[in-house]
């Protein structure tokens, strides 16, 4: 009998290890994606920050040294230590191992959460809730300083939950050196003292009659004071410690990651919103779970649950914080109602099979339209910058918000940028009075050009800002500028002058030679390259070639809805019935956005199908009630 029990315990342990391994593999399949340097990726600038600091250029801690537009604008570099870590790793082991480092840090964070959760709940309950947790964490998997915040939050939760189990333990004081690291690596460091304050508040509420004699309250109070004190140990002192409270006050530009969830539900196709959908369902489950744990008076869990749910609704970048708290809280709340029966081999195998399927989806891109599975840099990440260097091109460079970090990494200090994707490093008036008007108004563009005498324009190819894309079309029509480079990440224009004459004569992309100049994209077996070729054909006025390439693309990649939408736009004016057919195919392929339904409604209307147009436009407004083009067309129909 004893041998039988030992054998069962061993099998149970092996099964748990196997399941935990598969859970981590599922998370890893979502984390192992390549770095897309030109695609508004911060990591390039962080690596440059580390390089500059280690070379003794401490100005990067306090001022906007990378820009020629506002070089003296003061700001606080709150992630400087992360930059040093990234730079040293990059120098030692390269981009590939930087991605692996990210995976290790996030595995460590998840592992701590899992262990903390199993202190309060059954392993299998935690394992089940790990799946929605990972799908929520999927929203933010890029290599950024915030990976350290996820680790530190997990560590704080682990030590605080452990303190509840062992009040006499002094391991909790390890949080003090962790806080010193945190305050210098990422702006979420304010969460550290807040977590301790939350646990302290719970103890005070539950033991208010015996405050003086409660050693745990004294311990938490000392820890809270120590954490506030060590927050001052940063290059900017008090200003750095208080920085999280005011960082958003001076933003003169909208950052997509800081938008509420409603913004993304209205503008992105469903596949891109998996994390948001899981977050919404998990938030309801979290609220329901407290009904099953009222007798234990979970004050901290309740307050933390409200805070992270509200934060996630208000701002996309805060969704992962909800995931970090969701796992331990919901597991704890349901633990008494989870009837722990013996987990048989069949259940374990079934759960393992589900995880294996999720791993397959993660590795094959089933949870993302954009991430490229693997490690290191994506193809062509270097190409635009290398082209600029090989052709010995010079600035001043006019660039958009998204690609600034990329330019800083490759060209600073030889070239500075017009702007980069740090809204806190530029005044609000710069974005409102200079940056935005430069792309939107030709008279403002000419005024800024006269001031800076730009020699090159370097733009991210797929900016979400419509004004940037419209600006590209105006420059194509402007004889003072010549398009000399285009790939799936960047477009480069040169000023049409004697200095650039040789390069322009050799490399200019025109309607007549576009097929030849973009041959390297056309011959690629890569989806993004071929789409970039088609988009560039459209840019230079070769809609015939664009349509030809797009049709080849959708014949090979039938699930790429946005390509069908692009085809519909090409046919919109000359053949609305064909345009409607293409829009229908795009929507059927998963591109179910308000924009797509608006385009389809317009095509139906132009094709004389009023009833279909009205129905489709109402669908667009259901997805996004603020869609002005759909409103106006619907009013015109009625």
N, C-alpha and C positions, 0 to 999 in steps of 0.2 A: 504493500500500500504506500509506504513511504517513497519507494522507488517510482511508483506511478505518479505521485504528486510532484516529485522532483522533475520527472520527465515532462509533465504538463507545464510546470513553471518554466522549464527551459524552452519548450516550444513557444510558450506565450511570449517570452522575452525575445526570442528570435523573430517572431512575427512582428512584434512592436518595432524592433530595430529595422526590419525590412520596410515596414510602413513609413517610419520616420525618414528613412533613406529616400523613399519614393516621394514623400512630401517635399523634401529638400530638392530632389531632382526636378520636380514640377516648378518650384520657385526658381531654380537655376535655369530652366528652359526659358523663363521670361526675363531673366537677368543677363543671360549670355547673348548680348547683341552688340554689334559693332558701333564704334564712335563715328558719328557723321559730323566731322569738324565744321564744315561751312554752314550747317543747318541750325543756326542760332544756338550752338553748343557752347556752354560756358567754359568747358574744360580747357580749351586752348588758352584762354586768357588766364585761368588759374595757374597753368603751368608757367606762363610768362611771368606772372606775379612772383612765383617761387624763385625763378631765375633772377629776377631783378633784385629781390630782397637779399638773396645770398651773394649777389655781386655788390651789395652795399647801397643800392638805390632805394633808400627808405621813403622817398617821396611817394612811392606807390601806396603807402599806408595812409596818406592824408590828402592827396590831391590827384586830379585827373590828368596824370602825366601823359597818357596815351593819346590824348586828343589835341588837335591844334585849334579847335573852336573854343573850348573852355578849359584850358590847361591849368588854370589856377583855381578852379572851382573846388572848394573844400568838401571832402566826404570822408567817411570812416570805412576803412577796409576791414570788415568784420570777419573775413575768412582767410586771412593772410597765412595762418599756419597750415591750413588745408592746401594752399598753393605750394608751400614748401614741400609738404609730403608728396604731393602729386609730381612736382618737378624732380625730386630726388628719385622717385620710383621710375619716372619716365626716362631719366638719364641712365639708371642702372639696368632696367629690364625692358623698356619700351612700352608702346601703346598696348600690346597684347596683354602684358602682365598688369597693366593698370586696370583693364577690364576684369581680370582675375582677382585683383585686389578688391575691387568694388564688390564682386560676388562674395568674397570671403567676409568682408565687413557686414554685408547684409545677411549672410548666412549666420554670422555670429549674433546679430541683432534678433533674427527670427528664432535662433536656438535658445537665447535667453528668455524670450517671450514664451516659447513652448515650455521650457523648464519651469518658469514662474507659474504658468497656467496649470501645469500638472501638480503643483504644490496645493492647488485649491480644487482640482477636479480630476476626474478619471481620464486616463490617457486617451481612450477612444473618443470621448466627448471632445477633447482638445483637438484630436486628429481630424474629426469631422469639421469642426469650425475653422480649422486651418485652411480649408479650401476657399471659402469666401474671403478670409483674411488675405490670402495670397493674391486673389483676383483684385482686391482693393489696392494692395501694395503695388500691383502691376502698373498703376497710373504714373508712378514716378520711379523709373529704374535707370535713369541716366547717371553718368559718372559726374557727380556734383558734390560740393561740400556737405550738402544735406544728408548724405549717407552716414556721416559721422553723427548727426543729430538723431537719426533712427537708432544707431547703436547706443548712444548715450541714453536716450529715452528708455530703451529696452533694459539697459543696465540699471538705471534708477528704479524702474518698476521691479526688477528682479530683487535688488537689495532691499527695497522697501517692503515687498511681500515677504521676503525672508525674515525681515525684522519683526513682522507680525507673528511669525512662527517662533522666532527665537529673540524675545525682547532683550535678553541679556547680551546678545552678540554686539561686537563693536565693528563688524565688517562694514557697517553703514558709513563709517567715516572714510572709506575708500571713495565715496562720492565727491569728496572735496578736491582731490587731485584731478578727478575726471572733469569736474566743473571748470577747473583752470584750463584744461585742454579745450573744453567745449566753448568757452567764451571767446576763444581765439580761432575756432574753426568754422562756426556757423551761427547765424543769427537766432536760431531756435534755442539758444542757450538759456533763454529766460524760462523755458519749460522746466529746467532743473529745480530752481527754488519753488516754482509753482507746484510741482509734484510733492515736494516735501511739505509745503504749506497745506496742501490738500490732506495729506495723511495726518498732519498735526491738528488741523481743524476737526477731522473725524474723531480723533482721540479726545479733544476738548469737549466736543458735543456729547460723546458717549460716556465721558467720565468727569463731567463738570462739577460733580459734588466732591471730587477727591483730587483736584488739580495739583495741589502742593505735594502730595505723596506719590504722584505718578512719575516714576523714573523714565518711562518711555516718552512722556510729554516733554520732560526736561531735555532728553537726548535729542528729540526732533527739533526742539526750539534752538538748541545750540547749533545743530547742523544747519538749520535754516539761516541763522545769523552768519555762520561761517561761509555758506554758499553766496550770500549777498556780498560779503566782504571780498571773497576771492574773485568776484566778477569785476572788481576794479583792476585786476592784474591783466590788463590788456594795454596795447600801445596808446590808446586814447583815454584811459582812465575812466573817470565818471561819465564822460560823454559816450564812451564805448559801452559801458554798462547799461546806460539808458537808451542806447540806440534803437533797440527793437520797438520801443514805445512810439517812435516818431518816424520810422523809415519810410512809411507810405505817405506821409504828409506832403511831400514835395514832388510826387510823381507827376510829370507833365505828359505822360504817354501811358496808354492802356497796355498792360502786360497780360497776355492770354492766361497765364497760369494763375493770375490773381483775380480772374473773373469768377462769378458765381456759377453754380452747376447749370442753371437755366440757360446760360449763354451757350454752353456746349451742347446741351440737349436740343437746342434750336438750330445749331449750325453744323454739327458733325453727324456723319452716318452712324448707325447703331453699333457697328463693330468697334468704332473708336470710343464708344461710351459704355463698354462693358463694365469698367470699374465703377462708373457712376451708377449704373443700374444695380450692381451688386451692393454698392454703398447704400442706396435707397432701401433695398430690401433688408439689408443687415441692420440699418438704423431702426426699422420697425421691429425687427426681431430683438434688438437690444432693449428697446423700450418695453416690449412685452416681457422680456426675461426678468425685469425687476419685480414683476408681480409674483414671481416664484421665489423671491428671496427677501421679502419685506421683513421677515422676523429677525434677520441678521443685521438690519439697519446699515446697509452698505453706503454710508454717507460719501466716502471718497469716490467709490465707483459711480454713484449717481451723479455727482458733480462733474467728474471727469467725462462721463458719458454725454452729459448735456453740452459740455464745452467742446468736445471734439466733433460731435454731431453738428452743432451750430457752425463751427469753424469749417467743416467740410462742405456744408451747404453754401456758405458765404464765399469760399475760395477753393478752387480746384487743387492748388498745391498743398492744402491741408488735409485732403482725403487720406493720404497714407497715415497721418497721425491717428485718424479714426481707426484704421486697421490695426495699429499698434496697441490700442487700448481695447478694441473689440474682442480680441482673442481671450485675454485673461478675464475680462469682465463677464462676457456672456457665458464662458465656461463655468465661472464661479457661480453665476446666478442659477444655472440649470443643474448644478451638480446634485442637489438633493432629489431632483425629479428624474434624473437619469438612472434608470434601474439597471444596475451593473450585473448583467448576466455573463455567463462564460462566453467569451468570443470564440466561436468555432472557426475551424479552418475555412469553411465556406464563406462566412462573412469577411474574414480577413482577405481571402483570395479575391472576392468581389470588390472590396474596397481598393485592393492593390491594382486590380484591372482598371478601375475608374481612374486611379492616379496615373497609370501607364498611358491611358488614352489622353488625359490632360497634358502629360509630358509631350506626347506626339503633337498635339495641337500647339503647344507652346513653342516647340522647336521648329514647326513647319509654318509658323506665322499665323496660326488660326486665331490668335488673340490680338493681332496688330496688323494694321495696313502698312506700317512704315518701318518698324524695326527690322534690322537685318541680322539674322542669327549668326553668331560667331564671336570672335574676339579681335581686338586690334581696330584699325581704321577701315572704313568702307572704301571700295574702289572709288577713285577719282577725288578722294578727300584732299589730296595734295595738288591735284592737277592744275587748278586755276592759279594758285599761288606760284607753282613752278613755272607756268607759262609766263606770268608777269616777270619773274626773275630771269628766265632764259632770254626773253626779248629785251631785257635791260630797260624796262619801262619805269617811268618816274611819276611821282605825285606832283602836286597835291591830289589826293584821291577823294572823290565824293562817293560816299557809300551809304547804304541803308542801315537801319538799326540791327537787323538780324546778323549780318556778316561781319560786324565790327570786331568781335572777339577773334575771329579767324584771321583778320588782317593784322591785328595786334600781335598774334602769335608768330606770324611769318615775316612781318616787315618791320616791327618796332626794334630798334630806335631809328632805322633809316627812314621810315615813313610813319607818320601819325595818321589817325583816323578822323573823319568828320564826326562820327558818332559810334557808339557801341551799345551793346544790350545791358547797360547798367543805368537804369533811369535815375538812381540815387546819385550818380556821379555827374549829372548835368542839371542845370536849373530848369524848373518847370517852364520858365519863359523861353528857354532855348527850344524846347520841343514844340511849344505852342506858337512861337513867333518866327522861328527859323526852320526847324526840321520839317514839320508837317507842311507849312506853306511851300517849301522848296520842291516838294513832290506834287503838290496840288495846284500851284499857281505859276504860270510861266513867267509873269512879271517878277515874282519873288525869286524864282530860279535864276533869272538873269541878274538880278541884284546880288544874289549870293555868289554867283559865278564871277561877276565883276570884282567882288571883294577878294575871293580866294584864288581865282585863276586856275581852276581845276584842269589837270592834264589827263586824268583818267576817271572813269566811273566804274565802280565795282559793286555789283548788286547780287543779292541772294536770288536765285532763279525763281523760287516759289514762295515769295513773301505772302503772308496772310493779309497784308495791307494792300487793298485794291489800288490805292494811289501809287504805290511803287510800280505795280505792273502797268498802269496807265502811263507813268513816267517813261518806262522803257519804250513804249510805242511812240511817244512824242520824240524821243531821242533818235529813233530809227528814221523818223521823218525830218530830222534836223540835219542839214548838210554840215554843220559844224562838228558833228560827232560821227564816229564809225564803229560799228560792232565788229570786234576782232576775235572774240572768244565766247563760246557758249557750251555748257555741258549741263549735267543734271543737277548741279549745285549753284553755278555762278554764271553771270554774264558780264563781260568787260567791254566797255566802250573807250575809245581813245579820242582825244581832241584832234580834229583835223587840221594839223599845222605842220610846219616843216620838220620839227623835231621828231614827229611820229610818222612822217611820210613813208619811209621805207617799210615800216611794219604794216601800215595800213595798205599799201599797194600789194604787199605779199599775203596778208592774212584777212583782209576785210571780208565779211560775210554779206553777200548781196543776193537779191532774188535770182540772179543768173548763175551764181556759183555755189549757192547754198548746199546743193546735194553733194558737191565735191568736198566742200569745207567741212561738212558734218558727216563725212563718210565713216569716221571713227565711231560715231554714235550709231549710225545705221547698221554697221557690221557687228555691233555688240550683241551679245545674247542676253543682255540685261534689260529688264523691263523699263527701269527709270531712264536709261540712256536713250532708248527708242522714243519714249514719250518726250524727252527733252529735245530730241531731233524734230519731232512733229511740232512741238510748241515753238521752236525757233523758226521753222518754216513758216508757221502762222505769223510770227513776229515780223519777219521780213517781207510778208505779203505773198508767200507761196502757199495759199490755202489748198491748192490741188495736191501738192506734195504732203502737206499736213494730213489731209484726209486719207491719202494712200497709206501713210505710215500708221495712222491710228487704226485703220481697218485691219492692217497686218497684226497690230498689237492685240486687238480684241479677238482676232481669230486664234491667237495663241494663248492669251491670258483672258479667258472668257469671264472671269469673276471680277475684273477691274472696272467697277461701275463708273468711276470718274472719267475714264477714257470715252465711254459711250456718251457721257455728258458733253465732253469736249467735241465729239463728232456732231452732236446735236447743235451745238453753238455754231459750228462751221456751216451747217446747212440752214440755219435759222432764217436768214433773209430770203434765200433763193428757193427753198423747198421746205415749207413748214410741216408738211405731212411726213417727209423723211426725217426731219428734225424731231418730230414727236415720237416717231418709231425709235430713234436712237435714245431719246430721253427715257422712254418706257423701258428699254433694255438696261439702261444705267440704273434705274430704280429697282428693277427686278434683280439686278446683280448685287443689291445691297446698299446702293447710294441713296438711301431714303432720307433726304434732307429737305428743308423748306425751300432752299434754293433750287433743287432739282424739280420739285413739284411746281414752283413758280415758272421755271423755264418751260415745263411741259404744258402748263395752263396757257401760257402765251402762245406756244406753238399750236395748240388746239384752237385757240381763238383765231389765229391767223389762217388756219386751215378751214375755218368756218364751222368748227364743231363746238358750238356754244355750250351745250349741256355738259360735255366732257370738260370744257375749260372751266366752267363754274365749279364743278365738283372737285377738280384738281386744285384750283386756287384756294378753295375752302380747306382742303387738306394741308396746303402750304401754310395757311394762317393758323390752323390748329397746331402745327409744329412750332410756328413762330408768329405770334399775333402782331409783332412789330414789323413784319415784312411789308414795306411800303409799296413796292412794285405790284405785289399781289393784291393789296387793298385797292389801289388805283384801277387796276384792270378789272377787278370784280365789280367795282362801282360802275365802270364804263359798260360792262356787260348788262348789268341790271338797270 
